[in-house]
């Protein structure tokens, strides 16, 4: 009953208003940080278009062609499917329908439309921004707990899929983290993020294996530890959205995923541990989560906004 180290009641899981507010502020700051390149690009575009006295002259400035196409609403993906004639036609339509009617303010109109399209592009990447921030926070707490316990670790780079050895300078590795490996009780423990578990046939946020890092082979290689059902020690779900309005839906999704995991493994007569970490936890769902902890359905849970709870769950995972 490791959850009792950081939870005394269902109320312990509820997200305080102050943390909800702090979560929204953190999201806003991150959105602004991610928007900075687009704003700077718009400034550069405005500077390069100053030589054009009339909208049609934009067609004669080749270095801004791709940005003018963006202002015309043509996405980067769509560019690959258009001929040069199609692209020119898109720019002419932009000029005729929007820039010429704007008169002497046509450059401002161009910039507004450029930012509108870029905003749509950014919106797509923002949909899981809370999830990314939550994953990074969880990772940093887990890494810090490993370091405090004096445990050396290696980490899996998300793009290269290569394991990188422990270093004293581990600043920002959570930005590129796909997995962690450490040794507990003389045995390797490997935690992999966002993995499709073959037995469940669904993506699971956290999978902890009693395996060496080299035993994790991505893809459909059946020699990989994730194809060996008895190598799983624990599986967990993370819901990092901070908006209280979506809290109940997030828990329903996670609860369904955890039920699916338990059911799939039970058919193989296996009982790996399951856990849940959430940022927006309201009273009703906190009571449901705590009831599952009391009855042993769920093995551990924590509120992502509570540092003490995160450290406690990290310690529990490390020592499994």
C-alpha positions as CSV (number, residue, x, y, z in Angstrom):
1,X,0.0,0.0,0.0
2,X,2.7,2.5,-1.1
3,X,0.0,5.1,-1.9
4,X,-0.5,5.6,1.9
5,X,2.9,7.2,2.0
6,X,1.5,10.3,0.3
7,X,-2.3,9.9,0.4
8,X,-4.4,10.0,3.6
9,X,-7.8,10.3,1.9
10,X,-9.5,11.1,-1.4
11,X,-9.2,14.7,-0.5
12,X,-5.4,14.4,-0.8
13,X,-5.8,13.8,-4.6
14,X,-8.0,16.9,-5.3
15,X,-6.2,19.6,-7.3
16,X,-6.1,22.9,-5.3
17,X,-7.3,26.1,-7.1
18,X,-3.8,27.6,-6.8
19,X,-2.3,24.7,-8.7
20,X,-5.0,24.9,-11.4
21,X,-4.2,28.6,-11.8
22,X,-0.4,27.9,-11.9
23,X,-1.0,25.2,-14.5
24,X,-2.9,27.6,-16.8
25,X,-0.1,30.2,-16.4
26,X,2.5,27.6,-17.3
27,X,0.6,26.6,-20.4
28,X,0.2,30.2,-21.5
29,X,4.0,30.8,-21.1
30,X,4.8,27.7,-23.1
31,X,2.4,28.8,-25.9
32,X,4.1,32.2,-26.0
33,X,7.5,30.6,-26.1
34,X,6.5,28.3,-29.0
35,X,4.9,31.2,-30.9
36,X,8.1,33.3,-30.8
37,X,9.6,31.8,-34.0
38,X,6.4,32.6,-36.0
39,X,6.3,36.2,-34.7
40,X,10.0,36.7,-35.7
41,X,9.3,35.1,-39.1
42,X,6.4,37.6,-39.6
43,X,8.7,40.5,-38.7
44,X,11.2,39.3,-41.3
45,X,8.5,38.9,-43.9
46,X,7.2,42.5,-43.3
47,X,10.8,43.8,-43.7
48,X,11.3,42.0,-47.0
49,X,8.0,43.1,-48.5
50,X,8.6,46.8,-47.9
51,X,10.1,47.1,-51.5
52,X,6.7,46.2,-52.9
53,X,4.6,49.3,-53.6
54,X,1.6,47.3,-55.0
55,X,0.3,43.9,-54.1
56,X,1.1,42.4,-57.6
57,X,4.8,43.2,-57.1
58,X,4.9,40.5,-54.4
59,X,5.0,38.0,-57.3
60,X,8.4,39.5,-58.2
61,X,10.1,38.9,-54.9
62,X,11.2,35.2,-55.0
63,X,12.7,35.0,-51.5
64,X,9.2,35.6,-49.9
65,X,7.3,33.3,-52.2
66,X,6.9,30.5,-49.7
67,X,5.7,32.9,-46.9
68,X,3.2,34.6,-49.3
69,X,1.9,31.1,-50.1
70,X,1.5,30.6,-46.3
71,X,-0.5,33.8,-46.2
72,X,-2.7,32.5,-49.0
73,X,-3.6,29.6,-46.7
74,X,-1.4,26.9,-48.3
75,X,0.0,24.6,-45.7
76,X,3.5,23.2,-45.8
77,X,2.0,19.7,-46.5
78,X,-0.1,21.0,-49.3
79,X,2.9,22.6,-51.0
80,X,4.2,19.2,-52.0
81,X,1.1,18.5,-54.0
82,X,0.9,21.8,-56.0
83,X,2.7,22.7,-59.3
84,X,4.4,26.1,-59.6
85,X,1.4,27.3,-61.7
86,X,-1.0,26.2,-58.9
87,X,1.1,28.2,-56.4
88,X,1.1,31.3,-58.5
89,X,-2.6,31.1,-58.9
90,X,-3.0,30.8,-55.1
91,X,-1.0,34.0,-54.7
92,X,-2.9,35.8,-57.4
93,X,-6.2,34.9,-55.6
94,X,-4.8,36.2,-52.3
95,X,-3.8,39.5,-54.0
96,X,-7.1,39.9,-55.8
97,X,-9.5,39.0,-53.0
98,X,-7.7,40.3,-49.9
99,X,-4.5,42.4,-50.5
100,X,-5.8,44.8,-53.2
101,X,-9.0,45.6,-51.3
102,X,-6.8,46.5,-48.3
103,X,-5.3,49.4,-50.3
104,X,-2.2,50.9,-48.8
105,X,-2.4,48.5,-45.8
106,X,-1.9,45.5,-48.0
107,X,1.4,44.5,-46.3
108,X,-0.3,44.5,-42.9
109,X,-3.1,42.4,-44.4
110,X,-0.4,40.0,-45.7
111,X,1.2,39.7,-42.3
112,X,-2.2,39.1,-40.6
113,X,-3.0,36.3,-43.0
114,X,0.5,34.8,-42.7
115,X,0.1,34.6,-38.9
116,X,-3.4,33.2,-39.2
117,X,-2.1,30.2,-41.1
118,X,0.9,29.8,-38.9
119,X,-1.4,29.9,-35.9
120,X,-3.4,27.0,-37.3
121,X,-0.1,25.1,-37.7
122,X,0.9,25.9,-34.2
123,X,-2.6,24.9,-32.9
124,X,-2.1,21.4,-34.1
125,X,1.2,21.0,-32.2
126,X,-0.5,22.6,-29.1
127,X,-3.2,20.0,-28.7
128,X,-1.0,17.8,-26.6
129,X,1.1,20.6,-25.1
130,X,-0.2,19.9,-21.6
131,X,0.6,16.2,-22.1
132,X,4.2,17.1,-23.1
133,X,4.7,19.4,-20.1
134,X,3.3,16.8,-17.8
135,X,5.5,14.1,-19.1
136,X,8.5,16.4,-18.7
137,X,7.6,17.2,-15.1
138,X,7.1,13.5,-14.2
139,X,10.4,12.7,-15.9
140,X,12.4,15.4,-14.1
141,X,10.9,14.3,-10.7
142,X,11.8,10.7,-11.5
143,X,15.4,11.6,-12.5
144,X,15.8,13.8,-9.4
145,X,14.6,11.0,-7.2
146,X,17.1,8.6,-8.8
147,X,19.9,11.0,-8.3
148,X,19.0,11.7,-4.6
149,X,19.0,7.9,-4.0
150,X,22.4,7.7,-5.6
151,X,21.3,5.5,-8.5
152,X,23.0,5.9,-11.8
153,X,20.8,5.7,-14.9
154,X,20.9,5.7,-18.6
155,X,18.2,7.4,-20.8
156,X,16.7,6.7,-24.2
157,X,16.8,9.6,-26.7
158,X,13.4,9.9,-28.3
159,X,14.7,10.6,-31.9
160,X,17.9,8.5,-32.2
161,X,16.5,5.7,-30.0
162,X,20.0,5.3,-28.5
163,X,20.7,4.8,-24.8
164,X,22.8,7.6,-23.3
165,X,24.9,6.9,-20.2
166,X,24.5,8.9,-16.9
167,X,26.1,12.3,-16.8
168,X,26.4,14.9,-14.1
169,X,25.1,17.4,-16.6
170,X,21.6,16.2,-17.3
171,X,19.9,19.5,-17.8
172,X,16.9,19.4,-20.1
173,X,17.2,15.7,-21.0
174,X,13.5,15.4,-20.2
175,X,12.9,17.3,-23.5
176,X,14.2,14.3,-25.5
177,X,13.4,11.4,-23.2
178,X,11.7,8.2,-24.4
179,X,12.8,5.9,-21.5
180,X,15.0,5.4,-18.4
181,X,17.0,2.5,-17.1
182,X,18.4,1.9,-13.6
183,X,19.3,-1.0,-11.3
184,X,17.2,-2.0,-8.3
185,X,17.8,-5.1,-6.1
186,X,20.7,-6.0,-8.4
187,X,18.3,-6.2,-11.5
188,X,17.7,-3.8,-14.4
189,X,14.6,-1.8,-14.6
190,X,13.6,-0.2,-17.9
191,X,10.8,2.4,-18.1
192,X,9.5,3.2,-21.6
193,X,7.2,6.0,-22.5
194,X,4.3,5.9,-24.9
195,X,4.6,2.3,-26.0
196,X,2.0,0.2,-27.9
197,X,1.7,-2.9,-25.8
198,X,1.1,-5.9,-28.0
199,X,-1.0,-7.7,-25.5
200,X,-3.3,-4.7,-25.1
201,X,-2.9,-3.4,-28.7
202,X,-3.1,0.1,-27.4
203,X,-0.6,2.9,-26.5
204,X,0.3,3.0,-22.8
205,X,1.9,6.1,-21.3
206,X,4.4,4.3,-19.0
207,X,5.6,0.7,-19.1
208,X,8.2,-0.6,-16.5
209,X,10.1,-3.8,-17.4
210,X,12.4,-6.1,-15.5
211,X,14.7,-6.0,-18.5
212,X,18.0,-4.6,-19.6
213,X,17.8,-1.6,-22.0
214,X,19.1,-3.6,-24.9
215,X,16.2,-5.9,-24.6
216,X,13.9,-3.1,-25.7
217,X,13.7,-3.3,-29.5
218,X,11.2,-1.0,-31.1
219,X,8.9,-2.3,-33.8
220,X,7.6,-5.8,-34.3
221,X,10.7,-7.8,-33.2
222,X,9.3,-10.5,-31.0
223,X,12.6,-10.8,-29.2
224,X,11.9,-7.4,-27.6
225,X,10.9,-7.4,-23.9
226,X,7.6,-5.7,-24.7
227,X,6.5,-8.9,-26.5
228,X,7.3,-10.9,-23.3
229,X,4.2,-10.5,-21.2
230,X,5.9,-11.6,-17.9
231,X,8.5,-8.9,-18.2
232,X,6.1,-6.1,-17.4
233,X,6.3,-4.9,-13.8
234,X,4.0,-1.9,-13.9
235,X,1.9,0.1,-16.4
236,X,0.6,3.6,-15.9
237,X,-1.5,6.4,-17.4
238,X,-0.8,10.1,-17.3
239,X,-3.4,12.8,-17.8
240,X,-1.8,16.2,-17.6
241,X,-4.6,18.5,-18.8
242,X,-5.2,21.1,-16.1
243,X,-8.6,22.3,-17.1
244,X,-11.2,21.2,-14.4
245,X,-13.9,21.1,-17.1
246,X,-12.1,18.1,-18.8
247,X,-11.0,16.3,-15.6
248,X,-13.8,13.8,-15.5
249,X,-13.4,12.9,-19.2
250,X,-9.6,12.5,-18.7
251,X,-10.2,10.1,-15.8
252,X,-12.8,8.1,-17.8
253,X,-10.3,7.6,-20.6
254,X,-7.5,6.7,-18.3
255,X,-9.7,4.4,-16.2
256,X,-10.9,2.5,-19.4
257,X,-7.3,2.2,-20.5
258,X,-6.2,0.8,-17.1
259,X,-9.1,-1.6,-17.1
260,X,-8.1,-2.8,-20.5
261,X,-4.6,-3.4,-19.3
262,X,-5.6,-5.4,-16.3
263,X,-8.0,-7.5,-18.2
264,X,-5.6,-8.3,-21.0
265,X,-2.9,-9.4,-18.6
266,X,-5.3,-11.3,-16.3
267,X,-6.1,-13.5,-19.3
268,X,-2.5,-14.6,-19.2
269,X,-2.7,-15.0,-15.4
270,X,-0.4,-12.0,-14.9
271,X,-1.0,-9.1,-12.6
272,X,1.5,-6.2,-13.2
273,X,0.9,-3.1,-11.1
274,X,-1.1,-0.2,-12.5
275,X,-1.0,3.5,-11.5
276,X,-2.5,6.8,-12.5
277,X,-1.1,10.3,-12.4
278,X,-3.4,13.3,-13.2
279,X,-3.2,17.1,-13.1
280,X,-6.9,18.0,-12.9
281,X,-8.5,15.9,-10.3
282,X,-11.9,16.9,-9.0
283,X,-13.7,15.6,-5.8
284,X,-15.9,13.0,-7.4
285,X,-13.1,11.4,-9.4
286,X,-10.7,11.6,-6.5
287,X,-13.2,9.5,-4.5
288,X,-13.4,7.0,-7.3
289,X,-9.6,6.8,-7.6
290,X,-9.1,6.4,-3.8
291,X,-11.8,3.7,-3.7
292,X,-9.8,1.7,-6.4
293,X,-6.7,2.1,-4.3
294,X,-8.4,0.9,-1.1
295,X,-9.8,-2.2,-2.9
296,X,-6.5,-3.0,-4.7
297,X,-7.8,-2.4,-8.2
298,X,-5.3,0.4,-8.6
299,X,-1.8,0.1,-7.0
300,X,-0.8,3.8,-6.9
301,X,-1.9,7.3,-7.9
302,X,-0.8,10.8,-7.5
303,X,-1.7,14.4,-8.4
304,X,0.8,15.7,-10.9
305,X,0.7,19.2,-9.3
306,X,1.8,17.9,-5.9
307,X,5.6,17.5,-5.7
308,X,5.5,15.3,-2.6
309,X,3.1,12.9,-4.3
310,X,5.2,12.7,-7.4
311,X,8.4,12.0,-5.5
312,X,6.6,9.3,-3.6
313,X,5.3,7.6,-6.7
314,X,8.8,7.9,-8.3
315,X,10.4,6.2,-5.3
316,X,7.8,3.5,-5.5
317,X,8.5,2.9,-9.2
318,X,12.2,2.9,-8.7
319,X,12.1,0.3,-6.0
320,X,9.6,-2.1,-7.7
